[in-house]
């Protein structure tokens, strides 16, 4: 670029894909799902190394009894950062990256439904990661565990800003995950290629699609909880502090209502990978596609209602314990069904023991162990004995590493040829695999026994009791095998990228659509799609004399739903979870006797008047929409302006309510009622404000005459859905906060 | 009164209900003859009667919120489902009633059957007044049937498509779970009658003592019943939708 380049020329170069390639910005500004996917995975790799080094330090500290290699507080910071990093910055980005790469290809789509939202979702990861790690410079990393139990995570007990950084970082990462989930749902529903009906989706796509719904429901619950803990810490709120009338148990409920589904958010993509690799390397279609597909739905729904098994030792009372124990055990059924399907797929197959398949076999065995120890935690009495011991550490590492990491290593080896056009080294892959098998089992099998011998978890050191010393030493020794395995994996990735042998389009003789295009795929993914009549289009193509039975009806003529609509509805679904959590939190404290202001201070009649304004604005927006459809510009502008006016009046009304309360000395930190009141109504007000900004942008665009094409109309309608949703939320807030005290 | 005495003696042989049951059974055969599926109908009648004549109904009638909840679930979800399953394939609704077959009406009926009757005033009234209780029972059966119609209507064409059915069931499940969660964790009594029952049978000390059901625990169990087992019913129905989806007819190979 010489000195005479104008901004216009620069813009043109960046906006033109052919020219943009010459710019180093290409990877930073990309909205191509394949590049974003690679960025996701590379970011995950960086944090995997960081989290792995943290694990190494933890195990070095625990290698011998009475060790003082690390200070207790450093140890706490390390295990907090290790857990948070591995879950939010390693496993989630890597499984999102895989889905991001493979899913659009598998359904014959050109890209994800919202490419820019996709880029936004990715950039949340490095941003969140940097925020989290910045805490180290800002007075110390969080030292409260990845679960941040209150009241330890509250200001009186953790006064350094570590927890604040942690909460904000996780909030940002949660928003990134939600945008990925919204994008996935819209892509699968709206962007499938001709012939790719929902019943013909490859299992990898189907399971990731189901997983997106768990994300939509679970992440907002966490975000609501994080908002509450930040309000406690930064604005002197009362939510989780017992001496201010709050409830630390509520934090646990909120955290685990997210935390348990989170286990499945991490595990379902691993199931998706295994369901894809095992059939290909067994040279058989998956045994019982329908059962694998349906059991994923069962797992997803059940996972949302079993979080209590993380809290048996809290003392929730026997009724809750019993019900949560039963519902937790139920999850074993669909999970067991899956294991049966995978095993039966291998039965009688001509199995090729390449690295991806080896990883899946190790996954099956280790996941079985993880599942069995998992069921033992569903039993309340057993859980009381083992919960706070290394038995539990062994259990969840069998899930997280033994199952998920192994599946991911298999997936990388499997899809690397598609992404780069080159094969990964099979021999280095075997080194990675075997060292990981040895190291992982050496580290974690023994921890089951350590736990049963009574070694507690979350301790920085331990006394020299019989057997504890050598068991811990063995466990630490395993970490070095795992580190070697990881280093070889990185070496393999680097050398194969430059010198691996050419892969061709379909090196594994697989059957799903991503193998129908070149490796790496062109920018637009496909030049032409093969006909799709079954779940294995490439098998049908290669074996025209004995194709798979046709699945379902051909629906080439069916128009798929608009992706804007699906996207905004998914977003609204997630917002429902957020407000649902806030309303339930309000009700959790409602009716508990306390001194100070209560619902009786509120001005109900005036609020009702302002509420009518808000509800009326839904009507006026609808009129504006009708006017847009009929191309009556003036009428549309008028109704839209009136909508904005009514929304503004409502905000002013809420403002006067707040003003009156402030005048009488009531603010967020006064008591439990004021904390939950201001939080709930405040977040609603914030959403109204954001809706108003969106409407103002549309007013401006409409004023400029920007509403000629159909595309704009669907965008306008999408904002409308959001605006109606904000009104509906107010119905529930109004009922909970203002009407409920009247009827009692 | 001991538990044994209670279980053996507290049956209420309500002649009106028994007659109603018999009349319904005869009516069923007169209306549908051989075309129906009488086993489902018999199961519905038996469960309905059990809910009202067994000792269980005594408990639900002012002693235990949790027993009331079980009765509630039986009347909204189980009995109406069995009734719809017992209908012959030829069955259709006549014009004024066809309004009830709109999915939104069905959803609202199913969810409000749970929410409406747990408003403290209504819940109290139903537990103390026989008239209100009768109204409640009737309304629950009707609302339950309207809800299930979308999923269990006699003919395929009258039902929601499987994906829509999954959304319908899941959202209904979520809406009811929220109420279950509120009941489970509410610091106050939702249905105050059950806090201090009028102990006509002298059974209260057994309930509170040897069964260990304090009024707090009782309400928790009630909420949990609405939350967990009820969701299990919805999840089963969702799985049935998936099975229906995947088993819908395959076109002939030659169509390709």
Interface residues (C-beta under 8 A of the other chain):
Chain A: X198 X199 X253 X290 X293 X294 X297 X298 X301 X302 X305 X317 X318 X319 X320 X323 X324 X326 X327 X330 X533 X547 X549 X550 X551 X552 X553 X554 X580 X584 X587 X588 X589 X590 X591 X592 X743 X744
Chain B: X119 X120 X121 X163 X166 X170 X173 X177 X178 X181 X182 X184 X185 X186 X187 X188 X217 X220 X221 X224 X227 X228 X231 X232 X235 X238 X239 X242 X243 X245 X246 X248 X250 X251 X253 X255 X256
